């Protein structure tokens, strides 16, 4: 009885990189795609392959387009990368979620005309009660141009992001304010708490020598334990 040899089936290419997969989505060559992302998405125009891979992993997970500024990168001094999602990106992942039903807002304004709080309500199709999240101006305000010029709009953005995060459980992404805080914290933790000090060798001082006492033949013998010497030796 002959032995039948079967031709081994071709195994799927496990070496397909994330860069190649992402490049195919935009009909670009992997090398050109990687260089374009580094130059246009990263603030410094440069990034390591590890930083690029980490960034593309998040963009791919949430199906966000970096060229439309839906997601961009913020490198840390320690070598990592912080993915930042713009308000357009947050609205995209919220409204296209299969369980998204509707969204509503409510604003409370202070006497000086500034926003006091902003509430976002998101209703999911698979839940009876909606998700309601309130953000407060005093906790969110930053001394930046967008916050100084458009505080009401910025509060609306904050409420959308936080409510969407709670309603749908989005993780691993943040807005620009959160990313800057996280980067500062990471960079601070990477630095030593106590600066290094160069120790200097100090030569020990010679022990002090007692000064010699000149002998005085005319002086009376010194008392011992309070007893005159003449009485002690009598």
C-alpha positions in Angstrom: 0.0 0.0 0.0 1.5 3.2 -1.1 1.9 6.2 1.1 0.2 9.3 -0.3 2.1 12.5 0.2 0.0 15.6 0.8 1.3 19.0 -0.2 1.6 21.3 2.8 -0.9 24.1 2.8 0.4 27.6 2.6 0.5 29.2 6.0 -0.8 32.8 6.4 2.0 35.4 6.5 2.4 36.1 10.1 5.0 38.7 9.4 2.6 41.2 8.0 3.3 44.3 10.0 0.9 46.8 11.3 2.5 49.4 9.1 1.7 47.3 6.0 -1.9 46.8 7.1 -2.4 50.5 7.8 -0.6 51.5 4.5 -2.9 49.2 2.5 -6.0 51.1 3.9 -4.7 54.3 2.3 -3.3 52.6 -0.9 0.2 53.6 0.0 3.5 51.8 0.0 4.5 50.9 3.6 7.8 52.9 3.6 6.2 56.0 2.1 3.2 55.6 4.5 5.5 55.3 7.6 7.5 58.4 6.6 4.4 60.4 5.8 2.9 59.6 9.2 6.1 60.6 11.0 6.4 63.9 9.2 2.8 65.0 9.3 1.4 63.4 12.5 4.2 63.7 15.1 5.0 67.2 16.3 8.7 66.9 15.8 8.4 65.2 12.4 10.4 62.3 13.7 9.5 59.1 15.5 11.0 55.7 16.2 9.5 52.6 14.7 8.3 51.6 18.2 6.5 54.9 18.6 5.0 54.7 15.2 3.8 51.1 15.8 2.2 52.1 19.2 0.4 55.0 17.6 -0.9 53.0 14.6 -2.1 50.3 16.9 -4.5 52.8 18.6 -5.5 54.4 15.3 -6.3 51.0 13.9 -8.2 49.9 17.0 -10.6 52.8 16.8 -10.5 53.2 13.0 -9.4 56.8 13.1 -7.8 58.7 10.2 -4.6 60.4 11.3 -4.5 62.5 8.1 -7.9 64.0 8.9 -6.5 65.0 12.4 -8.9 62.6 14.1 -6.0 61.2 16.0 -2.4 62.5 16.4 0.6 61.6 18.5 2.4 63.3 21.4 5.8 61.7 22.1 7.1 61.6 25.7 10.7 62.4 26.7 11.0 58.8 28.1 10.5 57.4 24.6 6.8 56.5 24.6 4.0 58.0 22.7 0.6 59.4 23.8 -2.2 59.0 21.3 -4.5 62.1 21.3 -8.0 62.0 19.8 -9.5 65.3 18.6 -13.1 66.2 19.1 -13.8 65.0 15.5 -12.3 61.7 16.5 -14.4 61.4 19.6 -17.6 62.2 17.8 -16.8 59.7 15.1 -16.2 56.7 17.5 -19.3 57.7 19.6 -21.9 58.2 16.9 -20.8 55.2 14.8 -21.0 52.8 17.7 -23.7 50.3 16.9 -25.5 50.9 20.2 -25.5 54.7 19.9 -29.1 56.1 19.9 -28.9 59.9 20.7 -27.0 62.7 22.4 -28.1 65.8 24.3 -26.5 68.7 26.2 -27.3 71.1 29.0 -25.3 74.1 30.1 -25.3 76.0 33.4 -23.8 79.5 33.2 -22.4 81.6 36.0 -23.4 85.2 36.8 -20.3 86.5 35.0 -21.3 84.8 31.8 -18.8 82.1 32.0 -19.8 78.4 31.9 -20.3 76.8 35.3 -20.9 73.3 34.2 -21.8 71.3 31.0 -23.8 68.1 31.0 -23.8 65.5 28.2 -26.4 62.8 28.0 -25.9 59.7 25.7 -28.6 57.1 25.2 -27.6 53.6 24.2 -30.0 51.4 22.3 -29.3 48.4 24.5 -29.8 50.3 27.8 -33.0 51.6 29.4 -31.4 54.5 31.1 -29.1 57.0 29.4 -25.6 57.9 30.6 -25.4 61.4 32.1 -22.0 63.1 32.8 -21.4 66.6 34.1 -18.1 68.5 33.8 -17.3 71.6 35.8 -15.5 74.7 34.4 -13.4 75.2 37.5 -11.9 71.7 37.1 -11.4 71.8 33.3 -10.3 75.4 32.6 -6.8 75.8 31.2 -4.9 79.0 30.4 -4.7 78.3 26.7 -6.0 80.2 23.7 -8.9 77.8 23.0 -10.1 77.9 26.6 -9.7 81.7 26.8 -11.6 82.4 23.5 -14.1 79.6 23.4 -14.8 78.4 26.9 -18.4 77.2 26.2 -17.3 75.1 23.2 -14.4 73.6 25.1 -16.8 72.6 27.9 -19.1 70.9 25.4 -16.1 69.0 24.0 -15.1 67.9 27.5 -18.6 66.7 28.3 -18.9 64.7 25.0 -15.6 63.0 25.6 -16.2 62.0 29.2 -19.8 60.9 28.6 -18.7 58.8 25.6 -15.9 57.2 27.6 -18.4 56.2 30.3 -21.2 55.1 28.0 -19.0 52.9 25.7 -15.9 52.1 27.8 -13.3 53.7 25.5 -9.8 53.3 26.8 -6.3 54.1 25.9 -7.1 57.5 24.3 -7.4 61.0 25.7 -7.8 64.6 24.6 -4.9 67.1 24.4 -5.2 68.4 27.9 -5.2 64.9 29.4 -2.2 63.9 27.2 -0.1 67.0 28.3 -0.8 66.2 32.0 0.1 62.5 31.5 3.3 63.4 29.6 4.4 65.8 32.3 3.7 63.2 35.0 5.6 60.5 33.1 8.6 62.7 32.5 8.6 63.8 36.1 8.5 60.2 37.3 11.4 59.3 34.9 13.7 61.9 36.6 15.4 61.0 39.9 13.6 62.4 43.0 17.0 63.5 44.5 19.7 64.9 42.2 23.0 62.9 42.3 25.7 64.5 44.4 29.4 64.0 43.8 31.0 63.0 47.1 34.2 64.6 47.9 36.9 63.0 50.0 37.6 65.0 53.1 40.9 64.5 54.9 40.3 63.9 58.6 41.8 66.5 60.8 44.5 65.5 63.2 43.3 65.0 66.8 44.0 68.0 69.0 47.0 67.7 71.3 46.8 68.9 74.9 48.9 71.9 75.5 51.9 71.2 77.8 51.7 72.6 81.3 54.8 74.3 82.5 56.0 73.1 85.8 56.1 75.6 88.7 58.3 74.5 91.5 56.9 77.1 93.9 53.3 76.1 93.4 51.5 73.9 95.9 50.6 70.4 94.7 47.2 70.2 93.0 44.4 68.9 95.2 43.1 65.4 94.5 39.3 64.9 94.6 38.9 68.1 96.5 41.4 67.0 99.2 44.6 69.1 99.7 47.6 67.3 98.6 49.4 67.7 101.9 46.6 66.0 103.8 46.2 63.2 101.1 49.9 62.2 101.3 50.2 62.7 105.1 
